[in-house]
Amino acid sequence: MLYIAVVDDEQTHRELLAEYIEQWKAKRKIEAAVTSFASSEQFFFEWCENERYDILFLDIMMSGISGVELAKQLREKGLKSGSGKKVEIVFTTGLSEYMQEGYEVEALHYLLKPIDREKVWQCLDKCVSQKETKKHLILLPTEDGMLKVDTESILYAEALGHSCMLVCEAQTLQVKMGIHELYQILGETGAFLFCHRSYLIQVRKIAKIQKSDVVMDNGAEVPLSRRMQKEVSQKFIAAFRR
């Protein structure tokens, strides 16, 4: 599932761009949720609640916070939080001289108004290609040496003294590092949190939350401490909000 946001204070442009994205979804048969925002402030409030968006179409010149200022805030927030979440930004503008302003915030592309549907589709194709080629790979020390692990496959980790048992979708590994050290690595993705002092889970791999444990997608029941119940529940709900 892709989450795409359109931020533009001009209703006509906002609606047209959202329509082009919906047409692209249907044409490419891609599952995506498209949400429109009338201001940078409105989007930033939503982003602070849940950093779920993958692609952002952002008008450069808006009243209040400009598109470039918003992009800087998003990049700075990502660095400070260490979430690792990086939205792909596509700037839209009616004036070509403003197209230089987004380089420092690593904009993926620029669209000049009036916006052309084919160019919007090209941008979306490029975003999807970028997303698919980015691997969430980390190197971890195991009994058999350094091993490359895809973080997307990790369900949970259990502390075993100075090492961890890492349960993935296709394998279980013993990692030669403590669970807090492992969290320093996995925490950068923004997808992992402690549900118990000895257990680290990936939020999107939760199937169900019960009173005293969390059921993962593979059916495993992981202990849930009373102190962590509220945070785990909030993160679980936030991860799947539409």
N, C-alpha and C positions, 0 to 999 in steps of 0.2 A: 504493500500500500504506500503510495506517494501522497504527501501532503503539500499542496501548492497554495500559496497566498498571492493575492493581487492587492497592492496598496496604491491607491490613486485617489486624489480628492476631486477629480472630475468624473462624475457618474457615467457619462457617455463612454469615455475611454475605459473605465473600470468594467462596465458591463460587456463591452465589445471584446475586451481581452479575455474575460472569463468565458465568454461564449466560444472564442477560438480554442481555448484550452479544453472545454467540454467536447468540442468537435474532434480535437486531437485524441482525447481519451477514447472516444468511440471508434475512431479510425484505427488506432494502434491496439485497441483492446487492452488497455492498461487500467488497472484499478487505481484510482486517485480521488482524493477529496479536495475540492477547490473552494476556498473561502476568500471573500472580498472584504477589504477594509477601506474606510474613507479617509483615514489619516494615519500618520506614523505613530502617533500616540496610542491609537486604538490597537494597532498591531503589536506594539512593544509591550503593552499591558498583557495581551494574550501570550506573547512569547515568554514573558517572565513567569507566567503560570505553567506553561508547558512548551518546551522547546521541540515541538514535534515537526515543524515545517522543514521540508527538504528543498523546495524551490520557491524563491521569492521574486515576483515581478514588482519592481519598485520605481515609482515615478520620482525623478530627481528633484523637480521643483514643486513643492507643496507648501501650503500655508502652515505655520507652526514649525514643527521639526521637518527639515528637508529630508529627501531620500538618502543623500550622502551622509548626513548626520546620523540618521537611523542606522545605516549600514555600519558606521563606526561604532555605535553603541552595541550592536549585535556582536561584532568581532571582539570588542573589549570585554563584554559580558562572558563570552565563551572562554576567553583567556583567563579571566579571574575565577570563574567557577570550575575550570578544568573539565567541563562536561564533554569536550571533544566534539560536540555537535556543531557542524558548520553548514549553514544554509547556503545553497547556490543562489547567487544574486544576479538577476537580469534587470538592468536599468532601462527605463523608458523615459523619453524626453522629446519635447517638441523643438528643441534647439540644439543643433549639432555641436555648438561651442561648449556645451556642458558635458559632452561625452568624455572629456579627459578627467573629470573629477573623481571617477570611481576606481582608478587604477590602484590606489593605496588600500582599498577595501576588497581587492581581488574580485571584482565583478566578472562574471563569466561572459557576459555579452551586453550589447546595447541595442535597443530598438528605437528607431526614430518614428515619431508620430507624423501623419496617421499610420497606425500600425498595420503591417501587412501580415495576413494570416499565414502564408507560407514561411515567413521569417520567424514567426512565433513557433510554428511547428518545428522548424530547424533548431531553435533554441531548446525546446523541450526534448527533442531527440538527443541533443548534445548533453543535456543535463542527465538524462537517463543513462547514456553511455558512460558518463563520468562516474555515476553512482554505481553502476554494475562492475566497473573495472577497479574500483577502490576496494581492496580487501582489508578486513579488520584482523590483520595478522599480528601476532606477538610471538616473541621467542621466550620460552620458559625452560629452566633447568630441570631435567628429569633424571631418573636412574640410568637412562640410556643416552644421556648427553642432552645438548640443547635441542629443543623440539619446537617446530613452528605450529602454532595453534590459532585457529580462526575463532575469535571471540564470539562470533554469532552462533557458534555451535555449543557454547558452554551453558549448562543448566545451572550448576551451583558448585560451590567449593566448601569442603569441610576441613577445619583445622585439625591437624594431627601433630601436636607439639610444635617442632620447628619446621614441619613440612605441611603439605595440604593434599587432600584427595580432590582432584578436579574431575567432576562428572560432566562429560560432553555427550552429545547426541549419539555418537558412534563409538565412543571409547571412554575409559576411565583411566586417569593418569595420577601418579604420585609426583607432585611438584616439590622440588627441594627449596622451598622458601616458606616463611610464615604467612599466615592469612592476611595480616595487615600489610605486609610487603606486597603480596599479590594484589590487594585492593588498590595500592598506589598505582599499579599498572592498569588494572581493569577499570578503576574509577574514572580514568580519562575518557572512557566511552560514554559515561553518563547513564549506562544501562544496568549497573550493578549496585547493590546495597546490602548491608547487613540486615538479616532478619533475626539474628541471634549472635551472641558474641563469638560463636564458633562456626557460623555459617554465613556464606556470602551467596546471594542469588542473582540471577539475571531476571529483571522485572518482566520482560516480554515472554519469558518461558514459564511464567506462573499460570497454572490452569485454574486453581481455586485457592481461596484463602479460608481457612477454618479457624476455630477458636484458639488452638494452641499449635497449629502447624500450617505450613504452606504446601499445597500439592503442586508439583511441577508437571510439565508436559509429558514426562516419561512415567508419571504415576508415583514417583518418589515423594515421600512425606518428609519435609524438612522442618525442624523445630522453629516455632515463632515465639519470641519472648514477648511478654506483656508490654514491655517498654517500647518495642518496635512495631506493635500492631498498627497504630495510627499511621505512621510514616509509610509502612509497607502498603497498607490499604490505599492511601492517597496516591502513591506512586503507581500502583497497579491501575487504578481508575484513570489517572492522568495519561498513562501510556496508551490507553485505548479510547480516549475521548475523540469524537469526530467533530 
